[in-house]
Amino acid sequence: MTSRPTPLALIFTLITAVAGHTQVTAIKAGRLVDPDAGTISDNQVILIEQGRFTAVGPAVAIPAGAEVIDLSDLTVLPGLVDAHNHLALTYKEVPEHNVYYLTYVLDGTPLRAIQAVSNGIQMLNAGFTIVRDMGNAGNYADAALRQAIEQGWVPGPTIINSGIIIGGMGGQFWPTPEMAREHGIVYPEYLDADTPDEIVKAVRQNALFGARVIKICVDCKPWGYSVDEIRLVIREAAKAGLKVEGHVQTTDGARRAIEAGIWSIAHDAGLNEEMHRLMAQQGIFRAGTETPLSLTGHTTPERYARTVASLRNAWQLKVPLTFSTDADYWVPGKTRGEVAIAFLETWKAAGIPPADILRALTINGYRVSETERARGPIRSGFAADLIAVRGDPLQDIDVLRDVRFVMKDGIVFKQDGVMTPAPFFNGGPVRGWRVR
């Protein structure tokens, strides 16, 4: 009896046929950057087939019939990573006067999901091929965005999403009893979890509904989470193969998170030299969200000076640094991607060399996102994501402000500085009906 192919095999065959990735693509790179080594090589050829890199080098033969993309005048490098963004949140001066608590009331989850799609496209246009979307996405708009991109409905970065932020009652809010007990207005922005059973249930809920990382409020309230409670989150998340990021506001909260062995710490308010030394010893990632002064209304000169000094201290002590923005607001005249890349200003002010900034934007971004074995580096067998710029980012990091070419999963998204996203839009889930 002839065996029938399994449903999974049929789906794989269909995906391969429909996606149209059987064509070999050859990229001629004038210069190719290796951010990990901090080197640049001239006149490289990159072969791509079925959405993956198949060969990289100076003497790679271009197969007959291959589609050739000539980037000889540009510098090619791996895609960028924003390790802390909020694509489904856009608070504004009008109408909410940048009070983002009000945004949750005014913008429902369906609208925020559409905003997330738009913001994701804007991030990809700026060269960000991976974004960790760290909560504040209504009722799992972040998971919907990730699934839509993975299934092939819309273009966008690879999304590493947290689902709903877990914290003690009220999360980052100080709600009225009606809001807190009846969950009448500002939920589901946070999952209340005050007891061990509630913590376990919250982690499992996020994993069930499609989170790829877990985020907790370590110290959003004065009592916060204890070391043992944070360890419980970490253990429970590990059962689902997930790491944990902690929103930290105080030095005591940072100390507890570090002692518990958290994966990454968001924001820099509680991070001083002692905390940085401990983070460096344990290899804990720093997602400091260093807002630049040029984004008027979102920091102050005094706070910016502290931010610059803290970032420089972390770099000097060799803390694993990620490029992370906390971008969740609209700056008139700027796309979400332009807002994100503007954070280069803070890194430059901290005196960090371009090569190290680029490592934070790429290598450490892949590591904190846990994609480094499959996506990120331009390496045979990896997903074919890359960007191209004028100039040399190892000498002038500001060349990243003008990304001329973007490829995602082997498909050209942007060429000659112009988005060409049509191949990403499909009338159905061409990559599978459900990708969890």
N, C-alpha and C positions, 0 to 999 in steps of 0.2 A: 504494500500500500504506500502510495506517495504521501509523504508528510506535508502538511500544510504549514505555510509560514505563520509564525506567531503574530498576534496583533501588534506587538511592539515593533517587530521587523517590518510589518506593512506600513506602520506609521513612519518609521525611519526612512523607508524607501520613498514614501510620498513626500515627506519633508524635503529630502534631497532633490527630488525631481522638481517640486514646485518652487523651491527657493532659488533655483537657477544658479547654483554655485559650482556646476561641473566645469565651467569655463576657467582656464588658468589665467590669472592676472599677474603681470610682471610690472613691478615698480622700479624705475631707475631713480635712485636717490643720489643727488649731488653730494650730500653729506648725511651720515647716519650717526645719531648720538646714542651712546650707551650710558644712561644715567647712573647705573650702578658703578661702573668703572670710572665714570667722569671723563670719557674719551669720545672722540669723534673720528669717523673714518670716511674717506672720500670714495665716490663712484662705486656705490654698492647696488646690488640687484636683489630685490625681494620678490619671491614667488608666493602666490596665494592660490589655494584651491579649496573649494567647499568651505569657504569662510575661515580657513586657517592658513598660517604661514607654513610653507613647505620647504623653503630654502632661503638662506640669507648669506650674502658674501660678495666679494669683488669679482669672482670668476664664475658666477652662476650662469649657466647657459639658459637663454630664453627659449622655451619650446615653440615650435612652429604653430602658428594660429593663436598664440596667447594675446590677450588684450594688454597692450603696453601703455602704462601711465608714466609720462615723463616728468619727473620732479627734479631734474638735473640742476635747476636753478635754486632749489630749496633745501632746507635742512629737515630731515625726517627724524622723528622721535616717537616714543610710545605715547599713548594717550595720557591725559592728566587725571588726577583724582582729587575730588573735594570730599574729605573724610567726615564732614559734618555740615549738612545742608538741610533745609526744610522746604522741599519743592511744593508741597501742598498747603503752604501758608504764605500769604502775601499781605501783610498789614501795610497801611498807607497813611499819609497825612490826611487825606480826605477819603472817607468820612470819619475815620476813627482816631484821627490825630495820633497815629502811630501807637495807639494803645492796643496791643495785640490780643488782650483778653476779649475786647469787643469784636475783633475779627471772627472769633469762634462763634459768636452769636449771629453775626450778620451773614457769614458765608457758610452755607451748608456743605456737607460732604460731597454731593455731586458736583457743585461748582468748584470746590477745591480740587477734586480729581481732574477737572478740565484745566485748572490752573497748573496742576502738577505736570500734565502733559506738555503744556506750553513752556513752563519753566525748564522741563527736561530737554526739550528741543533747543532752547536757548543755551543751556549748559553744554550740550553736545556741539553746538555751533562754535562755542568758545574753546573747544578742544578737550572738554572733560568727558572722557569715555566711561568713567566709573564715578558714581556718587553714592555715598552713604547717606541715606535719607533718615534722619534721626528723630522721628516722631512729630507730634503736632500736625497730624494729617487727618483729623476728624475720625470717622469710623472706617479706618483702614484704607484710605485713599492711596497711601503709599504702596500697599500690597497690590492694589488694582493697577497702579502705574507700572510696577515691576512686571506683573503678569502680562499687561498689554504690550510692553516692549518685548518681552521674551516670546510671546506668541506671534508677534509680527504685525500687530495692528498699527503701531505708531513708532516713529524713530525716537531714540533717546539713549542715555547712558545705561550701562549695566547698573542696576539699582540694588544696593544692599540696605534693606529697610528694617526699621526697628518695630513697626507696629506701634501700639499705644504705649506711651511712657508709663512706667510703673513707679508708684510712690505711695507714701502715707496719705491718709485722707486729704483730699484737696490738691494733691500734686504741687505744682508751683503756685496755685491760687491760694487765697485766703477767703474761701467762700462763706456765704451766709449759711445758716443751718438748712434753709430750704434747698439751696443749691447742693450742699454737701450730702444731705441725708436723702433727698428725693431725686437728686441728679436732674434737676429741672431745666437748667440753662446751659452750663458750660461744659458738660460732658458730651461725648466720651474722649476728651483730650487726655485724660489720665485714668489709669486703672488703680483704684484704691487697694492697697495691700499692706495691712498693718500687722497681721499675724502670720505665723509660718504657713498655715493652710492657705491663707489669701495670697501669699507670695507665690507658693507653688502653683495655685490656680491661675494667677495672672501670667506667669511665665508660660504655662501650658496653653493658655488662651492665645497669646501672641504667636506661639509656635504653630498652633492649629490654624490660625488665620493668615499665615504666610510670612511671618517675620524671618529675617536672615541674620539679625543681631538683636540682643535684648538691651534696652536702655532703662536705667533706674535713676530716680532722684535720690541721691545719697543723703543730701542735707538740705532739702528744700524747706524743711521745718526744723526748728531748733533741736528736736529730739532725733530726727533722722533715722537712718538705718545703722544698726550696730555691725561690728565686724562679722559676727556669726550670721546675722541676717543677710549681709552681702554675700558671704560664703554660700548660704543656702541658695540664693539667686544663681550664683555661678555654677553650683552643682546641678541644679535643676535645668538650667540652660544647656549645660554640657550634655545632658541626656538627649537633647534634640540636635546636638552638634553645633550649638551657638555660643558665641562669646558675649561678654557683657561690657557695656560702656556705662560709666557713671557721670551724671550731671553733678558737678561739684561746685560749691560756692564758698566754702570755708576751709581753712587749713586743717581743722580737726576732721572735717569730712574727707578731705584728701588723704589724711593719715589712715583713717579707717579703710578707705577704699584700697589703698596701697597694701596695707597689712592683710586684707582679705585676698589679694592677688587678682585684682580686676584687670581686664584686658586693656582698656583705654579710659582716659579721663578727659571729659569735655570741659572747656573753659579754663581760664587761668586765674580766676579770682582767689582761689585757695592755694595756689602753687607758689612756694618760695624756694630758696636754695636748698633747704633741708629736704623738702618734698621732691625736688628735682633729683637730688642725689639718690634718694630711695627709688625713684622711678627708673633712673639709669641702671641701678643695680639689678632691678627686677625685670627690666625690659618692657615697662609699661608705656604704651603709646600716649603721646600728648596731643590732644585735639584742642588746641588753645583758643581757637576762634578769635584771631587777633584783628579786630576791626580797625581799618585805616581812618585817619583823621579826615581824609578827603570825602568820605561818605558823611556829609554834614548831617548832624542831628542824631547820629547813632553812636557817638562817643564824645569825649571831652578832651581838651589838651592834657589835663592832669591824668585822666585814665589812660590816654594813649601813651603818655610817657612811661607809666607803670607797665603797660602791655609790652612796649618795646624792650624795656629793661628785663622783664621776665622772660621774653622769648630769647633774648641774647644769652641770659643765664642758662636756660635750658639747653641751648645749642652748645655753649661752652662745656657743659657737664655731660654732653653726649646722650641726652634723653632722646629716645626715638620720636622724632618730630613728624607730624603729618600736617599737610596744608588743609586747613579746615576753617570754614567761614561763618557758620551759623546764619547764612544768608536766608532771611525770611521776610524781607520787606522790599517794597518798590522804591527805587530811586528814579525819579522822572528823567527820561533821556537815556537810561541805561537798561540793557537787558539783564536777566538774572546772571547770565554768563559773564557779562562785563562787570557786574557788581562783584562776582566771585574773584575774578582775576585781579581786581583792584587791590586785593589784600596783599599783593606783591609789595605794595608800598611799605607795609609794616615790616616785612622780612628784610627789605633793603635798609630800612631805618635801623634795624637791629644789627646791621653790619654782617649779615650772613652771606657767604660767598654764593654766587649763582649756582655753582655745581651742587652745593648742599641744599639750596632751595629747590632745585630740580629733583633731587633725590626725595625730598619730602613730598613733592608733587607727583612722584611716580613710584619709586621703589617702596618707600614706606607706606604709601597709599595702597599699593597692592597687598602689602603684608597685613596692614590693619583690616583690610577688606577680606582677607583670606582668599584672594584670587591669584596669588603669585605663582601657583603651579599650573594654571590654565589660561590666564588672561592677564595682559599687562605688558611684559617684556616682548620685544620683537624677536621671537625665537621659534624655530621649527616646531610645529605641533600645537602652538598656542593660537588662541582666537586672534583673528587678523584685525586688530585695532591699531591705528596709528594716526599721527597728525604731521603736518609740515608747516614750517615757518620760514620767513626770511631771516638771515643772520644766524648767529651762534648763541644759543641760550646758555652755554657754559661760560660765555664772556659777558653777555648782556641778557639778563633774564627778562627784560621788558619786551623782547621780541615775541614772547608768548602772548602779548596783548593783541597780536594780529595773526591769528591762525588762518592760513590760506587753504589748507586741505585737511579734510577729516575722512577717515575710513573707519567704519564700525562693522565688525563681523564680515569683513571682506567686501562690503558694499560701500561705494563712494557716497558720502553724505554731503560733502562740501568740496568744491573745486574752484580754483582761481578766486578764492574769497567769497564765493556765492553758494548758498545752500542749494543742493539738488536732491531733495528728500523723497522724490516721487517713488523710487523703488521700495521704500520702507513702508509705504501705506498699502494695506491690503484689505480686500473685502471679506477676509476670513482669517482664522488663526493658522497661517501657513506653516508655523513651526510646531504645531500640535495644539489640540483643542484646550489642553489644560497643562500648564507648567507650574508646579507648586514650588 
